Amino acid sequence: MTKPKTRILLAEDDENLGMLLREYLNAKGFETKLFANGDSAFRDFIKNTYDLCILDVMMPVKDGFTLAREIRESNLEIPFIFLTAKSMKDDVIKGFTIGADDYITKPFSMEELLFRIEAILRRTGSKAELPEKFNIGKYVFDTNKQTLQINNEIIRLTTKETELLKLLCNNNNKILDRNFALKTIWSEDNYFNARSMDVYITKLRKYLKNDPSVEIINVHGKGFKLVM
C-alpha cells in the first residue's frame, strides 16, 4: 500500500520563486500548495491538513512571522521553515522564538532546502516517502536506520555521519562543495566546524575501506567527491 504524500503549505509572494519551489518539491514526491500572501495561506491552513509549512518572511497582507504565530495558535505540532532575503541576527532569533524548525536565507539551493525538509520530517516522524537507502559499491547505506552494511557487517552511524554521507551520495561522482556541506549540516562554516567535518570525512573513509572501488577524495580548494 502506497503511503500518502507529505503535504506542504508554501507561502511565497515572489511568483517565479514560488512556482519554481512548488514544481521542484512536487517532483520530489511532495504535495505542495502555493500561496502568494500570508492571509490566503492561513485561510487555507485552517480548512485543510498539512504536514509542514514553508513561509516567506516578507509578504503582503500578512507577513511570515504573523502567519507563523497564527499557525502555532491553531496547531502546536506542525513544523515550519522560514525563507527570507534578510540575514539579520534579530530576525533569526525572532523566527526561532516563534517556534521555527529551521531558517534559510535567500539565495539558497533547492538541494539545501530539500535536505532541511527531509531532516525535519525524519525528526518529526512524518509519513513522507523519503529515500531510505543508497547503494555505495558493495555497501548499503540506510539513512533512516543510520546504518552502513557490507555483507553481514553493520556499521552504526551518528547523525552527523549520516547527514554527511547522504550529501556525498546525492552528489556521487560530483564535487560536494565544502562550504555548502558546512552550512547545510553545521549551519556555519567556521574553523572549528571545518575541522569537525574533516574528522567525519576520515571516519567515513575508514567505514568504506572494505570496498576498494569506493573512495572519498579531496578536491583541493573546493570540497570532496564520492567516487564509486
Secondary structure, 3 states (H helix, E strand, C coil): CCCCCCEEEEECCCHHHHHHHHHHHHHCCCEEEEECCHHHHHHHHCCCCCCEEEEECCCCCCCHHHHHHHHHHHCCCCCEEEEECCCCHHHHHHHHHHCCCEEEECCCCHHHHHHHHHHHHHHHCCCCCCCCEEEECCEEEECCCCEEEECCEEEECCHHHHHHHHHHHHCCCCEEEHHHHHHHHHCCCCHHHHHHHHHHHHHHHHHCCCCCCCEEEEECCCEEEEEC
